[in-house]
Amino acid sequence: MSTATTSGSWPSMSTTPPNLDGLGTAHVTWGIPAGGGKSGYVFQGGGVQVRTDGTEFTLGTFTHENFPIQAMPQPQFDVDLAVRVAFEDGTEADFTFRFHHNETPNTGPAPDDIVDLPTFVSPQTVTIDGEQYGVVISGFKQGGQVVRQFISPENGANSADVVAIFAHAGRPDVHITTVRNKGEVKYTQADEYVEIVNRGTAAGNISGWTLGADDAGQDFVFPPGTVLQPGQRIRVYTNEVHPEWGGFVYGSKRPIWNDKGDSAKLKDSGDNVVSEYGYGSKAP
């Protein structure tokens, strides 16, 4: 583990919206106010504990200042973020990420703006203890959950932690992160799920891999063409289809995961255990 300090700025955008100000700083704003302030992004870094074993850490806090502005000529655009990480041994490294912004209409059935991360891995690397590492953004942490999209309500400054991982450069790293073993759907617990993430810097092909609970009839085999991009999270539900999480489902009319606790195992196509996750009474 190492102590580091992060700081960031917004150096460029894919378009030049009206009333643009603050490029090259930690606070960029744009838009002609329609009764309030402008819209904008803020990045606030700070002291972090960095580990190289796949443990997530907070890269910084992202804030979207979402106030009604006049209609934009180009409502969807990219905003680039540059983050400097200064380690306690004096090493400094710069990483860049791209945020995709959707400036939705201020009225209507879906007025909330949406911020996406089109790519989750920075192209830059840093040498730590003689090995090359990259930074993968896991997503935005809201309400204790890491999500791929930041949904930002109108008329407010909305914040979320940007959660990241230091990972070996050029490698996938697929792991189970969560087992929700107690669903809320009565009897069938159809909403149980297991969450899996690629916390590596390269895409991981998990076609033919198996997710299992060690009991007969409780194996899920990933179909051909299942590839997890860096930072991508998927969920395998017991008997619900959620396209936003990949659409994977056991299709079981009875619960899969033990309410009291057990272990979930992810095996590759050669039957080797890649990741094991204890939950409930088996939790580490």
Backbone as JSON, one array per atom type, in Angstrom:
{
  "sequence": "MSTATTSGSWPSMSTTPPNLDGLGTAHVTWGIPAGGGKSGYVFQGGGVQVRTDGTEFTLGTFTHENFPIQAMPQPQFDVDLAVRVAFEDGTEADFTFRFHHNETPNTGPAPDDIVDLPTFVSPQTVTIDGEQYGVVISGFKQGGQVVRQFISPENGANSADVVAIFAHAGRPDVHITTVRNKGEVKYTQADEYVEIVNRGTAAGNISGWTLGADDAGQDFVFPPGTVLQPGQRIRVYTNEVHPEWGGFVYGSKRPIWNDKGDSAKLKDSGDNVVSEYGYGSKAP",
  "N": [[0.84, -1.2, 0.0], [0.42, 2.26, -0.72], [0.71, 5.74, -0.1], [-0.85, 8.41, -1.76], [-1.4, 11.48, -3.6], [-4.03, 13.02, -5.29], [-4.93, 15.11, -8.06], [-6.79, 17.16, -10.36], [-7.83, 18.28, -13.69], [-9.79, 19.84, -16.3], [-8.96, 19.64, -19.42], [-9.85, 19.8, -22.11], [-12.55, 19.83, -24.58], [-14.92, 18.19, -26.75], [-16.44, 19.85, -28.22], [-17.38, 23.35, -28.58], [-19.18, 24.8, -26.44], [-21.69, 27.4, -25.85], [-20.66, 30.22, -23.87], [-18.44, 29.1, -22.59], [-16.11, 28.33, -20.03], [-13.18, 28.08, -17.99], [-11.62, 25.93, -18.91], [-8.83, 23.78, -18.55], [-8.65, 24.02, -15.86], [-9.78, 22.87, -12.59], [-12.45, 23.25, -12.59], [-14.84, 23.52, -14.84], [-17.17, 25.33, -16.83], [-20.27, 25.89, -18.62], [-22.74, 27.12, -21.01], [-25.75, 29.13, -21.42], [-27.37, 30.67, -18.86], [-30.69, 29.82, -17.81], [-32.37, 31.17, -15.96], [-30.97, 30.46, -13.69], [-27.83, 29.21, -12.52], [-24.84, 28.33, -14.47], [-24.12, 25.26, -16.28], [-21.75, 22.7, -15.32], [-18.58, 20.99, -14.65], [-16.81, 19.67, -11.87], [-13.76, 18.6, -10.46], [-12.41, 17.12, -7.65], [-9.58, 16.27, -6.02], [-7.43, 14.52, -3.68], [-5.92, 13.08, -0.7], [-5.07, 9.65, -0.98], [-5.19, 6.08, -0.42], [-3.3, 3.84, -2.07], [-3.37, 0.7, -3.63], [-1.99, -2.19, -5.24], [-3.26, -4.55, -5.74], [-5.67, -4.9, -6.94], [-7.57, -3.68, -5.38], [-10.14, -1.33, -4.94], [-10.04, 2.25, -5.03], [-10.67, 5.67, -4.11], [-10.45, 7.89, -6.62], [-11.06, 10.55, -6.84], [-13.47, 13.21, -6.28], [-16.3, 13.73, -8.21], [-18.27, 16.33, -9.42], [-21.28, 17.41, -10.8], [-22.55, 20.34, -11.84], [-25.69, 21.04, -12.32], [-27.73, 23.03, -13.79], [-30.6, 24.73, -15.16], [-30.14, 25.55, -18.53], [-30.05, 27.4, -21.61], [-31.11, 25.87, -24.71], [-28.7, 23.73, -26.16], [-26.49, 23.93, -28.99], [-25.18, 21.57, -29.63], [-26.07, 18.97, -27.91], [-24.88, 16.64, -26.88], [-21.64, 15.72, -25.91], [-18.06, 15.33, -25.43], [-15.98, 15.49, -22.54], [-12.75, 15.96, -21.43], [-10.75, 14.59, -18.84], [-7.92, 15.2, -16.88], [-5.79, 13.64, -14.68], [-3.51, 13.93, -12.07], [-1.34, 11.88, -10.27], [0.43, 11.84, -7.38], [2.9, 10.15, -5.8], [4.08, 8.98, -2.56], [6.8, 8.53, -2.66], [7.81, 10.39, -4.33], [7.36, 9.92, -7.01], [5.54, 10.84, -9.88], [2.59, 10.68, -11.86], [0.62, 11.02, -14.78], [-2.74, 10.71, -15.82], [-5.36, 10.18, -18.19], [-8.84, 10.58, -18.87], [-12.07, 10.14, -20.36], [-15.14, 11.79, -20.3], [-18.5, 11.44, -21.18], [-21.02, 13.61, -22.02], [-24.49, 14.21, -21.71], [-26.61, 16.59, -22.31], [-29.59, 16.89, -21.46], [-33.01, 17.87, -22.38], [-34.55, 20.43, -20.37], [-37.09, 20.02, -19.48], [-39.84, 17.65, -19.54], [-40.29, 14.02, -19.78], [-37.84, 12.91, -18.95], [-35.78, 14.71, -17.56], [-33.3, 14.69, -16.3], [-29.77, 15.08, -16.54], [-27.2, 13.06, -18.11], [-24.2, 11.39, -17.47], [-21.64, 9.63, -18.92], [-19.0, 7.14, -19.04], [-17.19, 6.57, -21.67], [-14.84, 5.11, -22.2], [-13.06, 3.14, -19.9], [-10.47, 2.91, -19.1], [-7.3, 4.41, -18.65], [-4.97, 5.56, -21.12], [-2.37, 5.93, -20.32], [0.48, 4.74, -18.38], [2.17, 3.69, -15.32], [5.21, 3.04, -13.59], [5.53, 0.87, -10.96], [7.26, -0.46, -8.35], [8.9, -1.72, -10.23], [7.13, -2.77, -12.11], [4.7, -2.37, -14.74], [1.8, -0.42, -14.51], [-1.61, 0.4, -15.08], [-4.47, 2.63, -14.88], [-7.75, 1.93, -14.07], [-11.02, 3.03, -14.28], [-13.6, 2.2, -12.17], [-16.15, 3.2, -11.95], [-18.88, 5.41, -11.06], [-19.5, 6.06, -7.7], [-22.37, 5.81, -5.99], [-24.67, 6.02, -3.38], [-23.54, 3.81, -2.1], [-23.19, 1.97, -4.14], [-21.45, 1.07, -7.11], [-21.77, 2.55, -10.19], [-22.24, 2.64, -13.78], [-23.26, 4.78, -15.15], [-23.75, 8.22, -14.47], [-26.39, 9.73, -13.12], [-27.84, 12.81, -13.18], [-29.77, 14.98, -11.46], [-31.83, 17.87, -12.26], [-31.3, 21.37, -11.36], [-29.34, 21.46, -9.28], [-26.21, 20.72, -7.54], [-24.61, 17.87, -8.11], [-22.97, 15.09, -6.76], [-20.48, 12.46, -6.86], [-18.27, 9.83, -5.9], [-15.39, 9.06, -7.81], [-14.39, 5.97, -8.56], [-11.54, 3.92, -8.69], [-8.98, 1.64, -9.96], [-5.68, 0.4, -9.63], [-4.07, -1.46, -12.01], [-2.36, -4.25, -13.54], [-0.65, -3.5, -16.51], [-2.02, -4.12, -19.71], [-3.4, -6.5, -19.18], [-6.28, -8.61, -18.61], [-8.48, -8.88, -15.74], [-10.56, -10.61, -14.15], [-13.11, -10.74, -11.8], [-15.3, -11.87, -9.15], [-17.39, -9.66, -7.47], [-19.61, -9.21, -5.83], [-22.2, -10.97, -4.14], [-25.54, -11.16, -4.14], [-27.41, -12.71, -2.12], [-29.89, -12.91, -0.95], [-32.8, -12.41, -2.2], [-35.53, -10.12, -2.86], [-37.89, -10.88, -3.98], [-40.66, -12.8, -3.34], [-40.51, -16.2, -2.29], [-39.34, -17.24, -4.9], [-37.07, -15.66, -5.14], [-36.13, -14.27, -7.38], [-34.65, -12.03, -7.97], [-32.11, -12.3, -6.98], [-28.55, -11.99, -7.44], [-25.26, -12.26, -8.94], [-22.43, -10.26, -9.08], [-19.96, -9.37, -11.42], [-16.75, -8.17, -12.35], [-14.43, -6.75, -14.66], [-11.48, -5.87, -13.68], [-9.13, -5.27, -14.88], [-6.77, -3.92, -17.34], [-7.11, -4.65, -19.92], [-9.31, -6.17, -22.36], [-11.38, -8.94, -21.4], [-12.05, -12.19, -22.38], [-14.64, -14.19, -21.58], [-16.05, -16.28, -22.55], [-17.64, -19.4, -22.34], [-16.87, -19.72, -19.73], [-17.69, -20.6, -16.31], [-20.09, -19.91, -13.84], [-20.71, -20.84, -10.62], [-22.37, -22.48, -7.82], [-21.48, -24.65, -6.47], [-23.34, -26.72, -6.23], [-25.3, -29.28, -7.82], [-26.8, -28.5, -10.94], [-26.68, -25.79, -10.65], [-25.06, -24.19, -12.18], [-23.94, -21.6, -14.29], [-23.22, -20.98, -17.61], [-21.25, -18.89, -19.52], [-22.15, -17.46, -22.61], [-20.9, -17.89, -26.05], [-18.78, -15.28, -27.28], [-18.84, -13.54, -25.14], [-17.43, -10.87, -23.8], [-15.64, -8.92, -21.57], [-15.08, -5.56, -21.17], [-12.39, -3.35, -20.05], [-13.0, -2.37, -16.74], [-15.7, -2.96, -16.95], [-18.82, -4.02, -15.63], [-20.9, -6.79, -14.93], [-23.96, -8.59, -14.27], [-25.31, -11.65, -13.09], [-28.41, -12.8, -12.95], [-30.86, -14.59, -10.97], [-33.52, -15.13, -11.95], [-34.32, -12.92, -13.49], [-34.26, -10.57, -16.13], [-31.94, -8.2, -16.96], [-31.03, -5.94, -19.07], [-29.29, -3.74, -18.84], [-27.27, -4.67, -17.28], [-26.07, -6.61, -18.74], [-27.79, -8.69, -19.29], [-27.72, -11.36, -18.44], [-28.9, -14.47, -17.17], [-29.9, -17.07, -14.97], [-32.34, -18.34, -15.25], [-33.81, -19.77, -13.43], [-36.44, -21.09, -11.5], [-36.36, -21.31, -8.85], [-34.58, -20.34, -5.82], [-31.05, -19.7, -6.15], [-28.8, -19.06, -4.6], [-27.53, -19.63, -1.36], [-29.29, -18.66, 1.49], [-28.16, -18.52, 4.01], [-25.45, -18.56, 3.58], [-22.52, -19.21, 1.57], [-20.2, -20.21, -1.0], [-19.38, -18.56, -4.03], [-18.19, -19.48, -7.2], [-16.07, -18.7, -9.91], [-15.14, -20.13, -12.84], [-12.73, -20.79, -15.39], [-12.69, -21.8, -18.91], [-11.19, -24.06, -18.78], [-11.8, -25.23, -16.42], [-10.55, -24.13, -14.24], [-10.37, -22.4, -11.16], [-10.98, -19.06, -11.16], [-11.9, -16.95, -9.68], [-13.12, -16.7, -6.39], [-15.79, -16.21, -4.15], [-16.79, -15.72, -0.96], [-19.81, -15.58, 0.86], [-22.29, -14.37, 3.23], [-22.34, -16.67, 5.87], [-19.95, -17.7, 5.04], [-18.4, -15.62, 4.4], [-15.33, -13.75, 4.07]],
  "CA": [[0.0, 0.0, 0.0], [1.17, 3.5, -0.83], [-0.08, 6.97, 0.01], [-0.69, 9.28, -2.93], [-2.28, 12.64, -3.66], [-4.55, 13.21, -6.64], [-5.48, 16.41, -8.45], [-7.26, 17.02, -11.73], [-8.31, 19.44, -14.44], [-10.55, 19.53, -17.52], [-8.17, 20.38, -20.41], [-10.41, 19.96, -23.46], [-13.89, 19.33, -24.87], [-15.08, 17.85, -28.16], [-17.18, 20.95, -28.84], [-17.22, 24.62, -27.87], [-20.53, 25.27, -26.13], [-21.77, 28.82, -25.5], [-20.3, 30.66, -22.52], [-17.48, 28.15, -22.03], [-15.12, 28.98, -19.17], [-12.51, 27.24, -17.01], [-10.81, 24.83, -19.44], [-7.49, 23.75, -17.97], [-8.76, 24.11, -14.4], [-10.58, 21.81, -11.97], [-13.87, 23.65, -12.62], [-15.2, 24.01, -16.16], [-18.6, 25.65, -16.91], [-20.75, 26.22, -19.97], [-24.17, 27.32, -21.18], [-26.39, 30.4, -21.09], [-28.35, 30.36, -17.82], [-32.12, 30.02, -18.06], [-33.0, 31.44, -14.67], [-30.11, 30.04, -12.59], [-26.42, 29.22, -12.87], [-24.43, 27.57, -15.65], [-23.76, 23.87, -16.03], [-20.3, 22.56, -15.23], [-17.95, 19.85, -13.99], [-15.76, 19.94, -10.88], [-13.04, 17.42, -9.96], [-11.67, 17.41, -6.42], [-8.74, 15.16, -5.59], [-7.07, 14.5, -2.27], [-5.06, 11.99, -0.29], [-5.67, 8.33, -1.17], [-4.37, 4.9, -0.17], [-3.24, 3.11, -3.33], [-2.87, -0.67, -3.59], [-1.83, -2.75, -6.58], [-3.81, -5.91, -5.73], [-7.04, -4.85, -7.45], [-8.45, -3.0, -4.44], [-10.63, -0.05, -5.43], [-9.77, 3.43, -4.22], [-11.34, 6.87, -4.63], [-9.54, 8.75, -7.39], [-11.46, 11.92, -6.53], [-14.91, 13.44, -6.27], [-16.84, 14.39, -9.39], [-19.52, 17.08, -9.19], [-21.9, 18.03, -11.96], [-23.45, 21.46, -11.53], [-26.73, 20.89, -13.33], [-28.75, 24.08, -13.69], [-31.23, 24.91, -16.47], [-29.5, 26.45, -19.48], [-30.72, 27.44, -22.91], [-30.83, 24.71, -25.56], [-27.34, 23.71, -26.7], [-26.39, 23.53, -30.4], [-24.77, 20.16, -29.63], [-26.35, 18.59, -26.52], [-24.01, 15.57, -26.42], [-20.25, 16.02, -26.21], [-17.08, 14.71, -24.53], [-15.13, 16.37, -21.72], [-11.58, 15.19, -21.02], [-10.24, 14.81, -17.49], [-6.52, 14.84, -16.65], [-5.56, 13.44, -13.24], [-2.12, 13.7, -11.66], [-1.19, 11.11, -9.04], [1.76, 12.06, -6.81], [3.14, 9.13, -4.78], [4.87, 9.46, -1.43], [8.24, 8.43, -2.94], [8.15, 11.44, -5.26], [6.94, 9.57, -8.36], [4.3, 11.47, -10.35], [2.08, 10.11, -13.1], [-0.58, 11.67, -15.3], [-3.69, 9.81, -16.46], [-6.45, 10.91, -18.82], [-10.1, 9.86, -19.02], [-13.06, 10.88, -21.14], [-16.52, 11.79, -19.81], [-19.47, 11.76, -22.23], [-22.1, 14.37, -21.4], [-25.77, 14.32, -22.41], [-27.35, 17.74, -21.77], [-30.97, 16.6, -21.84], [-33.93, 19.01, -22.22], [-34.83, 20.72, -18.95], [-38.45, 19.58, -19.16], [-40.21, 16.41, -20.2], [-40.31, 12.83, -18.92], [-36.5, 12.55, -18.46], [-34.98, 15.94, -17.59], [-31.98, 14.54, -15.68], [-28.63, 14.9, -17.43], [-26.54, 11.77, -17.99], [-22.77, 11.4, -17.71], [-21.12, 8.28, -19.17], [-17.57, 6.96, -19.26], [-17.11, 5.72, -22.86], [-13.72, 4.18, -21.98], [-12.82, 3.12, -18.47], [-9.05, 2.76, -18.8], [-6.42, 5.47, -19.15], [-3.91, 5.03, -21.99], [-1.05, 6.1, -19.7], [0.87, 3.77, -17.36], [3.19, 4.13, -14.37], [6.01, 1.93, -13.08], [5.49, 0.72, -9.5], [8.07, -1.63, -7.95], [9.45, -2.37, -11.4], [6.09, -3.3, -13.0], [3.85, -1.37, -15.37], [0.4, -0.42, -14.09], [-2.53, 1.4, -15.61], [-5.59, 2.97, -13.99], [-9.08, 1.62, -14.59], [-12.12, 3.6, -13.5], [-14.7, 1.26, -11.96], [-17.4, 3.91, -12.18], [-19.3, 6.41, -10.08], [-20.05, 5.43, -6.5], [-23.54, 6.52, -5.47], [-25.49, 5.2, -2.49], [-22.86, 2.57, -1.78], [-23.04, 1.12, -5.31], [-20.68, 1.61, -8.24], [-22.62, 2.52, -11.38], [-21.56, 3.07, -15.0], [-23.81, 6.07, -15.56], [-24.04, 9.2, -13.43], [-27.65, 10.41, -13.4], [-27.71, 14.09, -12.48], [-31.02, 15.74, -11.47], [-31.77, 19.32, -12.53], [-31.34, 22.36, -10.28], [-28.51, 21.11, -8.14], [-24.84, 20.26, -7.73], [-24.7, 16.46, -7.78], [-21.61, 14.57, -6.63], [-20.22, 11.04, -6.66], [-16.85, 9.47, -5.94], [-14.88, 8.32, -8.97], [-13.68, 4.84, -7.99], [-10.57, 3.43, -9.67], [-8.12, 0.51, -9.6], [-4.39, 0.24, -10.29], [-4.04, -2.82, -12.54], [-1.24, -4.55, -14.43], [-0.88, -3.02, -17.87], [-2.18, -5.09, -20.78], [-3.98, -7.78, -18.74], [-7.61, -8.62, -17.98], [-8.49, -9.35, -14.35], [-11.99, -10.79, -13.95], [-13.38, -11.18, -10.43], [-16.61, -11.7, -8.51], [-17.33, -8.58, -6.49], [-20.78, -9.19, -4.96], [-23.26, -11.96, -4.24], [-26.77, -10.79, -3.45], [-27.96, -14.04, -1.91], [-31.24, -12.83, -0.4], [-33.64, -11.58, -3.04], [-36.75, -9.59, -2.26], [-39.05, -11.5, -4.61], [-41.11, -13.86, -2.44], [-40.37, -17.6, -2.68], [-38.38, -17.57, -5.96], [-35.9, -14.79, -5.05], [-35.69, -14.09, -8.77], [-33.77, -10.87, -8.08], [-30.73, -12.59, -6.57], [-27.57, -11.86, -8.53], [-23.81, -12.21, -8.69], [-21.81, -9.21, -9.89], [-18.6, -9.69, -11.87], [-16.12, -7.0, -12.96], [-13.07, -6.84, -15.19], [-10.72, -4.78, -13.09], [-7.87, -5.17, -15.6], [-6.62, -2.85, -18.34], [-7.38, -5.23, -21.24], [-10.58, -6.9, -22.43], [-11.32, -10.33, -20.98], [-13.02, -13.07, -23.03], [-15.08, -15.19, -20.61], [-16.9, -17.26, -23.24], [-17.45, -20.75, -21.84], [-16.59, -19.73, -18.3], [-18.82, -21.08, -15.51], [-20.37, -19.36, -12.51], [-21.41, -21.9, -9.93], [-22.56, -22.47, -6.37], [-21.02, -25.96, -5.98], [-24.41, -27.69, -6.2], [-25.72, -29.72, -9.14], [-27.86, -27.7, -11.55], [-26.55, -24.37, -10.28], [-23.98, -23.61, -12.97], [-24.27, -20.75, -15.43], [-22.12, -20.95, -18.56], [-21.32, -17.68, -20.33], [-22.26, -17.83, -24.02], [-19.82, -17.43, -26.93], [-18.76, -13.85, -27.57], [-18.94, -12.73, -23.92], [-16.16, -10.17, -23.57], [-15.75, -7.81, -20.62], [-14.13, -4.48, -21.38], [-11.82, -2.86, -18.79], [-13.93, -1.66, -15.88], [-17.1, -3.34, -17.17], [-19.5, -4.86, -14.63], [-22.09, -7.51, -15.35], [-24.63, -9.33, -13.22], [-26.05, -12.85, -13.48], [-29.58, -12.87, -12.08], [-31.48, -15.91, -10.84], [-34.6, -15.28, -12.92], [-34.73, -11.63, -14.01], [-33.4, -10.11, -17.23], [-31.58, -6.79, -16.82], [-30.12, -5.63, -20.17], [-28.28, -2.78, -18.45], [-26.2, -5.42, -16.62], [-25.62, -7.66, -19.65], [-28.9, -9.57, -19.64], [-27.43, -12.75, -18.09], [-29.89, -14.99, -16.22], [-29.96, -18.52, -14.81], [-33.63, -18.86, -15.68], [-34.24, -20.73, -12.42], [-37.67, -20.72, -10.79], [-36.11, -21.41, -7.4], [-33.36, -19.62, -5.47], [-29.76, -20.31, -6.45], [-27.77, -18.77, -3.6], [-27.91, -20.0, 0.0], [-29.58, -17.5, 2.33], [-27.28, -18.51, 5.19], [-24.09, -18.3, 3.15], [-21.8, -20.24, 0.83], [-19.18, -19.62, -1.87], [-19.6, -18.52, -5.48], [-16.92, -19.7, -7.9], [-15.99, -18.42, -11.32], [-14.12, -20.99, -13.42], [-12.5, -20.57, -16.81], [-13.12, -22.91, -19.74], [-10.4, -25.23, -18.41], [-12.27, -25.63, -15.09], [-9.69, -23.55, -13.21], [-11.04, -21.36, -10.38], [-10.39, -17.75, -11.4], [-12.32, -16.08, -8.57], [-14.04, -17.31, -5.43], [-16.33, -15.18, -3.28], [-17.6, -16.22, 0.14], [-20.84, -14.65, 1.3], [-23.02, -14.84, 4.42], [-21.52, -17.34, 6.88], [-18.65, -18.02, 4.45], [-17.71, -14.36, 4.04], [-14.01, -13.67, 4.71]],
  "C": [[0.87, 1.25, 0.0], [0.22, 4.68, -0.68], [0.21, 7.85, -1.2], [-1.66, 10.44, -2.82], [-2.72, 12.83, -5.09], [-5.04, 14.64, -6.82], [-5.88, 16.3, -9.91], [-7.7, 18.32, -12.35], [-9.03, 18.93, -15.67], [-9.89, 20.28, -18.69], [-8.86, 20.63, -21.74], [-11.81, 19.37, -23.53], [-13.99, 19.06, -26.36], [-15.88, 18.9, -28.92], [-16.9, 22.22, -28.06], [-18.62, 25.17, -27.58], [-20.53, 26.77, -25.8], [-21.31, 29.07, -24.06], [-19.33, 29.71, -21.82], [-16.42, 28.89, -21.21], [-14.47, 27.9, -18.3], [-11.75, 26.06, -17.56], [-9.38, 24.93, -18.9], [-7.48, 23.88, -16.47], [-9.61, 22.94, -13.89], [-12.07, 22.1, -12.04], [-14.16, 24.28, -13.98], [-16.72, 24.22, -16.21], [-18.97, 26.0, -18.33], [-22.25, 26.52, -19.92], [-24.64, 28.72, -20.8], [-27.49, 30.13, -20.07], [-29.78, 30.69, -18.24], [-32.83, 30.17, -16.72], [-32.16, 31.03, -13.48], [-28.66, 30.16, -12.97], [-26.14, 28.46, -14.15], [-24.29, 26.09, -15.27], [-22.24, 23.77, -15.95], [-19.88, 21.28, -14.54], [-16.9, 20.35, -13.01], [-15.1, 18.61, -10.52], [-12.23, 17.84, -8.76], [-10.9, 16.17, -5.99], [-8.46, 15.23, -4.11], [-6.14, 13.35, -1.98], [-5.76, 10.65, -0.41], [-4.67, 7.25, -0.77], [-4.43, 4.02, -1.41], [-2.67, 1.72, -3.09], [-2.83, -1.21, -5.01], [-2.37, -4.18, -6.66], [-5.25, -5.95, -6.23], [-8.03, -4.19, -6.52], [-8.86, -1.64, -4.99], [-10.25, 1.08, -4.46], [-10.48, 4.62, -4.87], [-10.33, 7.77, -5.3], [-9.8, 10.22, -7.08], [-12.97, 12.02, -6.54], [-15.31, 14.25, -7.49], [-18.15, 15.07, -9.03], [-20.01, 17.65, -10.52], [-22.85, 19.11, -11.47], [-24.5, 21.51, -12.64], [-27.84, 21.91, -13.09], [-29.33, 24.33, -15.08], [-30.47, 25.95, -17.31], [-30.28, 26.41, -20.79], [-30.26, 26.26, -23.77], [-29.45, 24.83, -26.2], [-27.36, 23.33, -28.17], [-26.02, 22.05, -30.54], [-24.94, 19.63, -28.21], [-25.51, 17.44, -25.99], [-22.57, 15.85, -26.85], [-19.36, 15.34, -25.17], [-16.29, 15.8, -23.8], [-13.99, 15.52, -21.19], [-11.12, 15.6, -19.62], [-8.78, 14.35, -17.43], [-6.29, 14.77, -15.15], [-4.08, 13.2, -13.0], [-2.13, 12.96, -10.33], [0.25, 11.27, -8.57], [1.95, 11.08, -5.65], [4.09, 9.66, -3.71], [6.38, 9.37, -1.67], [8.7, 9.48, -3.94], [7.77, 11.15, -6.7], [5.62, 10.29, -8.69], [3.89, 10.85, -11.68], [0.8, 10.82, -13.48], [-1.44, 10.65, -16.05], [-4.84, 10.63, -17.05], [-7.65, 9.99, -19.01], [-11.08, 10.76, -19.77], [-14.46, 10.68, -20.54], [-17.43, 12.19, -20.98], [-20.7, 12.4, -21.59], [-23.33, 14.42, -22.3], [-26.59, 15.41, -21.72], [-28.8, 17.61, -22.24], [-31.84, 17.85, -21.72], [-34.32, 19.19, -20.75], [-36.22, 20.28, -18.53], [-38.74, 18.28, -19.91], [-40.11, 15.23, -19.26], [-38.95, 12.46, -18.33], [-35.59, 13.77, -18.5], [-33.56, 15.79, -17.03], [-30.9, 14.37, -16.74], [-27.94, 13.56, -17.14], [-25.06, 11.94, -18.32], [-22.29, 9.95, -17.8], [-19.6, 8.31, -19.21], [-17.42, 6.03, -20.46], [-15.95, 4.73, -22.82], [-13.31, 4.29, -20.52], [-11.34, 3.07, -18.1], [-8.27, 3.91, -19.41], [-5.35, 4.88, -20.04], [-2.52, 5.13, -21.37], [-0.8, 5.01, -18.64], [1.91, 4.4, -16.43], [3.93, 2.9, -13.88], [6.0, 1.97, -11.55], [6.22, -0.56, -9.15], [8.52, -2.43, -9.16], [8.43, -2.94, -12.37], [5.21, -2.17, -13.52], [2.39, -1.53, -14.93], [-0.36, 0.67, -14.83], [-3.62, 1.67, -14.59], [-6.89, 2.68, -14.72], [-10.11, 2.28, -13.69], [-13.23, 2.55, -13.4], [-16.04, 1.91, -12.26], [-17.63, 4.97, -11.13], [-19.92, 5.71, -8.88], [-21.14, 6.32, -5.92], [-24.33, 5.57, -4.59], [-24.87, 3.86, -2.16], [-22.67, 1.63, -2.95], [-22.22, 1.84, -6.38], [-21.5, 1.44, -9.5], [-21.83, 3.06, -12.58], [-22.03, 4.43, -15.47], [-24.08, 6.94, -14.34], [-25.31, 9.94, -13.84], [-27.72, 11.65, -12.54], [-29.01, 14.88, -12.56], [-30.8, 17.22, -11.72], [-31.8, 20.12, -11.23], [-30.55, 21.93, -9.05], [-27.09, 20.76, -8.55], [-24.78, 18.83, -7.21], [-23.32, 15.82, -7.82], [-21.59, 13.06, -6.46], [-18.71, 10.83, -6.65], [-16.53, 8.75, -7.25], [-13.97, 7.23, -8.41], [-12.79, 4.21, -9.05], [-9.75, 2.28, -9.09], [-6.79, 0.67, -10.33], [-4.27, -1.22, -10.71], [-2.84, -3.01, -13.45], [-1.58, -4.15, -15.86], [-1.01, -4.19, -18.84], [-2.79, -6.41, -20.38], [-5.43, -7.6, -18.32], [-7.5, -9.14, -16.56], [-9.95, -9.45, -13.9], [-12.25, -11.4, -12.58], [-14.85, -11.02, -10.06], [-16.47, -10.61, -7.46], [-18.46, -8.63, -5.46], [-21.64, -10.43, -5.21], [-24.45, -11.45, -3.44], [-27.57, -12.08, -3.28], [-29.36, -14.05, -1.31], [-32.07, -11.86, -1.24], [-34.9, -11.14, -2.31], [-38.03, -10.16, -2.88], [-39.43, -12.74, -3.81], [-40.99, -15.23, -3.09], [-39.26, -17.84, -3.7], [-37.07, -16.82, -5.82], [-35.27, -14.57, -6.43], [-34.68, -12.97, -8.93], [-32.42, -11.08, -7.41], [-29.79, -12.34, -7.74], [-26.15, -11.99, -8.01], [-23.24, -11.16, -9.63], [-20.36, -9.57, -10.16], [-18.03, -8.47, -12.59], [-14.78, -7.39, -13.55], [-12.3, -5.64, -14.67], [-9.33, -4.64, -13.72], [-7.9, -4.08, -16.64], [-6.83, -3.36, -19.75], [-8.69, -6.0, -21.19], [-10.36, -8.36, -22.04], [-12.42, -11.15, -21.63], [-13.39, -14.17, -22.05], [-16.07, -16.17, -21.24], [-16.59, -18.66, -22.71], [-17.07, -20.84, -20.39], [-17.87, -20.09, -17.52], [-18.89, -20.35, -14.18], [-21.2, -20.38, -11.77], [-21.43, -21.75, -8.43], [-22.25, -23.82, -5.75], [-22.11, -27.02, -5.9], [-24.84, -28.04, -7.62], [-26.86, -28.85, -9.65], [-27.78, -26.23, -11.24], [-25.34, -23.74, -10.97], [-24.55, -22.76, -14.1], [-23.05, -20.68, -16.32], [-22.28, -19.72, -19.46], [-21.28, -18.05, -21.81], [-21.08, -17.34, -24.84], [-19.93, -15.93, -27.21], [-18.91, -12.96, -26.35], [-17.58, -12.15, -23.58], [-16.41, -9.0, -22.64], [-14.66, -6.8, -20.91], [-13.54, -4.03, -20.04], [-12.85, -2.03, -18.0], [-15.38, -2.1, -16.0], [-17.59, -4.28, -16.08], [-20.71, -5.52, -15.25], [-22.7, -8.19, -14.13], [-25.34, -10.54, -13.82], [-27.18, -13.01, -12.49], [-30.14, -14.29, -12.04], [-32.6, -16.1, -11.85], [-35.2, -13.92, -13.32], [-33.75, -11.21, -15.1], [-33.19, -8.6, -17.09], [-30.56, -6.45, -17.91], [-29.0, -4.67, -19.78], [-27.09, -3.43, -17.74], [-25.74, -6.61, -17.47], [-26.69, -8.63, -20.06], [-28.7, -11.03, -19.29], [-28.38, -13.24, -17.01], [-29.82, -16.51, -16.19], [-31.25, -19.09, -15.4], [-34.18, -19.89, -14.71], [-35.48, -20.22, -11.69], [-37.53, -20.89, -9.29], [-34.8, -20.69, -7.08], [-32.1, -20.42, -5.79], [-28.81, -20.22, -5.26], [-28.31, -18.97, -2.19], [-28.12, -18.76, 0.87], [-28.63, -17.4, 3.52], [-25.83, -18.23, 4.81], [-23.45, -19.49, 2.46], [-20.72, -19.53, 0.02], [-19.64, -19.65, -3.32], [-18.24, -18.65, -6.14], [-17.07, -19.39, -9.38], [-14.83, -19.23, -11.88], [-13.96, -20.69, -14.9], [-12.88, -21.83, -17.59], [-12.31, -24.17, -19.5], [-10.71, -25.73, -17.02], [-11.35, -25.15, -13.97], [-10.45, -22.43, -12.49], [-10.29, -20.04, -10.57], [-10.69, -16.81, -10.23], [-13.3, -16.84, -7.7], [-14.5, -16.25, -4.45], [-17.21, -15.82, -2.22], [-18.59, -15.16, 0.6], [-21.59, -15.24, 2.48], [-22.07, -15.45, 5.43], [-20.12, -17.69, 6.37], [-17.86, -16.76, 4.08], [-16.37, -14.29, 4.75], [-14.01, -12.67, 5.85]]
}
